[in-house]
């Protein structure tokens, strides 16, 4: 039993029902809000000479994460999750890319100068690389801190097209999709094989420690959970996406027990129907992009997802719950966040309304 989520086993059954577009007692809903000020702890603070040092301070990162989890009420199906984060392109750093760190995100420096055999042969997965060893260190520290308290997830791993774009540089890779498609397919196959090996290493470490599978998108399942994506796909043709990257996405998904595809940006929306055809993609996370993220503007997209018997997640303000009830079927809906909830009373009222929505169906 977890200290910060004593009813985890019950929740796991509700998550499994959601993946199957089914309902046990009500839809999946995650609501989180701050504990009362009287019991809130100060989050540890520390000064650093550089931003990079802050990103790499394992002990401080773990202490901050645990404090924030304890300062939060994880209501309904909300999970107390912490995971090591060295940036979304860290997988490419396992091949020799150096990482640059900003205040809120990180990026890698490309290392693939051309498509010569020599350049490709130099791209070897290195488990002794600084960033891989750092993630192992951070994961172990989170596991030690989280024992019987909270769930530790695996880091944000991007394989496939996004990994290759980080290795090569997105602008160069755009030209390559026309001039070197066979080389891209060959590298994508290699990258995907390596990706699945690395995923399994982290999954084994975490599951052995008793952690249910999770990551930056705070869902879970009884087995291997993954969030496949390809943000680079926004910049290429439908044919290039199908030919170069869909095979790798399918391999990733077939390796897992449950997958929710991260579909990011209006230019990626044209791939929705193709992704819905993949049996091993069980759910879609639709992210419209900056200044376009009001959920109700995309009701038709959610209805398309539901029409194909796929699950989905969405975030909305509490004031919009009635609109949600009027437009979507509760089966397969994960309300991943409800804004405007600040205390137990408001959370219970929202949950009661969501439960009644279920009973109306």
Residue pairs with C-beta under 8 A, 6 or more apart in sequence:
1 8
1 148
2 8
2 80
2 148
2 149
2 150
2 151
3 148
3 149
3 150
4 69
4 70
4 74
4 80
4 149
4 150
5 11
5 74
5 79
5 80
5 150
5 151
8 79
8 151
8 212
11 77
11 79
11 220
12 212
12 220
12 221
12 222
13 24
14 24
14 25
14 28
14 77
15 28
15 77
15 219
15 220
15 221
16 221
16 222
17 23
17 24
17 28
18 27
18 28
18 283
18 311
18 332
18 333
18 334
19 221
19 258
19 282
19 283
19 311
20 282
20 311
21 306
21 309
21 310
21 311
21 331
21 332
22 331
22 332
23 330
23 331
23 358
25 355
25 358
26 330
26 351
26 354
26 355
26 357
26 358
27 330
27 331
27 333
27 334
27 335
27 354
27 357
27 358
28 77
28 333
28 334
28 335
29 76
29 77
29 334
29 335
29 338
29 350
29 351
29 354
30 75
30 76
30 77
30 78
30 79
30 218
30 334
30 335
30 336
30 337
30 338
31 75
31 76
31 78
31 335
31 337
31 338
31 341
31 347
31 350
31 351
32 72
32 73
32 74
32 75
32 78
32 337
33 72
33 73
33 75
33 341
33 342
33 343
33 344
33 346
33 347
34 40
34 71
34 72
34 73
34 342
35 70
35 71
35 72
35 73
40 71
41 67
41 70
41 71
42 67
43 64
43 67
43 68
43 71
44 60
44 63
44 64
44 67
46 54
46 57
46 60
48 54
48 57
51 101
51 102
51 103
52 101
54 60
54 101
55 86
55 87
55 101
55 106
56 86
56 134
58 134
58 137
58 138
58 141
59 141
61 84
61 138
62 82
62 138
62 141
62 142
62 145
63 145
65 82
65 142
65 145
66 82
66 145
66 146
66 149
66 150
69 80
69 82
69 149
69 150
72 80
73 344
73 347
74 80
75 341
75 344
75 347
75 351
76 347
76 351
77 334
78 218
79 151
79 214
79 218
79 220
80 149
80 150
80 151
81 150
81 151
81 152
81 153
81 214
81 218
82 142
82 145
82 146
82 150
82 151
82 152
82 153
83 142
83 152
83 153
83 154
83 155
83 156
83 214
83 215
83 216
84 135
84 138
84 139
84 142
84 155
85 155
85 156
85 216
86 93
86 99
86 106
86 131
86 134
86 135
86 138
86 155
87 99
87 101
87 105
87 106
87 107
87 108
87 156
88 105
88 106
88 156
88 158
88 162
89 97
89 99
89 106
89 107
89 108
89 158
89 162
89 163
89 166
90 99
90 106
90 108
90 131
90 135
90 155
90 156
90 157
91 157
91 158
91 159
91 163
91 166
91 195
91 198
92 108
92 158
92 163
92 166
92 167
93 99
93 108
93 129
93 130
93 131
93 132
94 125
94 126
94 127
94 129
94 131
94 132
94 194
94 198
95 111
95 123
95 124
95 125
95 126
95 129
95 167
96 111
96 122
96 123
96 126
96 129
97 108
97 109
97 110
97 111
97 166
97 167
98 108
98 109
99 106
99 107
99 108
99 109
99 131
100 106
100 107
100 108
100 109
107 166
108 166
108 167
110 166
110 167
110 168
110 169
110 172
111 122
111 123
111 167
112 119
112 120
112 123
112 164
112 167
112 168
112 169
113 119
115 176
115 180
115 183
120 183
120 186
120 187
123 167
123 187
123 190
125 194
125 197
125 198
126 132
127 133
135 155
135 202
136 205
139 152
139 154
139 155
139 202
139 205
139 206
140 205
142 152
143 152
143 205
143 206
143 209
143 211
146 152
146 211
147 209
147 210
151 211
151 212
151 214
151 220
152 206
152 209
152 211
153 206
153 211
153 213
153 214
153 215
153 216
153 218
154 199
154 202
154 203
154 206
154 213
154 214
154 215
155 202
155 215
155 216
156 215
156 216
157 195
157 198
157 199
157 202
157 215
158 166
158 229
159 191
159 192
159 194
159 195
159 248
159 252
160 188
160 191
160 192
160 195
160 228
160 230
160 245
160 248
160 249
160 252
161 188
161 230
161 232
161 233
161 244
161 245
161 248
162 229
162 230
162 231
162 232
163 191
163 195
164 173
164 184
164 187
164 188
164 191
164 232
165 173
165 232
168 176
170 232
170 235
173 184
173 232
174 235
174 236
176 183
176 184
177 184
177 236
177 237
177 240
177 244
181 240
181 243
181 244
184 244
185 243
185 244
185 247
188 244
188 245
188 247
188 248
189 247
189 248
191 248
192 248
192 251
192 252
195 252
196 251
196 252
196 255
199 224
199 226
199 255
203 213
203 224
206 213
207 213
212 220
212 221
212 222
213 220
213 221
213 223
213 224
213 225
213 257
214 220
214 225
215 225
215 226
215 227
216 227
217 227
217 260
217 262
217 285
217 313
218 336
219 225
219 258
219 260
219 283
219 313
219 334
219 336
221 257
221 258
222 257
223 256
223 257
223 258
224 255
224 256
224 257
224 258
225 256
225 257
225 258
225 259
226 252
226 253
226 255
226 256
226 258
226 259
227 259
227 260
227 261
227 262
227 285
228 249
228 252
228 253
228 259
228 261
228 262
228 281
229 261
229 262
229 263
229 264
230 241
230 245
230 249
230 268
231 264
231 265
231 268
232 245
233 241
233 245
233 268
233 271
234 264
234 265
234 267
234 268
235 267
236 244
238 270
238 271
238 274
241 271
241 274
242 274
246 274
249 261
249 275
249 278
250 278
250 280
252 259
253 259
253 278
253 280
253 281
254 280
256 280
258 282
258 283
259 280
259 281
259 282
259 283
260 281
260 282
260 283
260 284
260 285
260 311
260 313
261 275
261 281
261 283
261 284
261 285
262 285
262 287
263 269
263 271
263 272
263 275
263 284
263 285
263 286
263 287
264 287
264 289
265 287
265 288
265 289
266 288
266 289
266 292
269 286
269 301
272 284
272 286
272 301
272 304
272 305
273 304
275 281
275 284
276 284
276 304
276 305
276 308
276 310
281 310
282 310
282 311
283 310
283 311
283 312
283 313
283 332
283 334
284 305
284 310
284 311
284 312
284 313
285 312
285 313
286 298
286 301
286 302
286 305
286 312
286 314
287 293
288 297
288 298
295 302
295 314
295 315
295 316
295 320
296 316
296 320
296 323
299 327
299 328
302 312
302 314
302 327
302 328
303 327
303 328
305 311
305 312
306 312
306 328
306 329
306 331
306 332
309 332
310 332
311 332
311 333
311 334
312 332
312 333
312 334
313 333
313 334
313 335
313 336
314 324
314 333
314 334
314 335
314 336
315 335
315 336
315 337
315 338
315 339
316 324
316 335
316 337
316 338
316 339
317 338
317 339
317 340
318 338
318 339
318 340
318 341
318 346
318 350
319 340
321 338
321 350
321 353
321 354
321 357
322 353
324 333
324 335
324 357
325 353
325 357
325 360
329 361
330 354
330 357
330 358
330 361
331 361
335 354
338 347
338 350
340 346
341 347
341 350
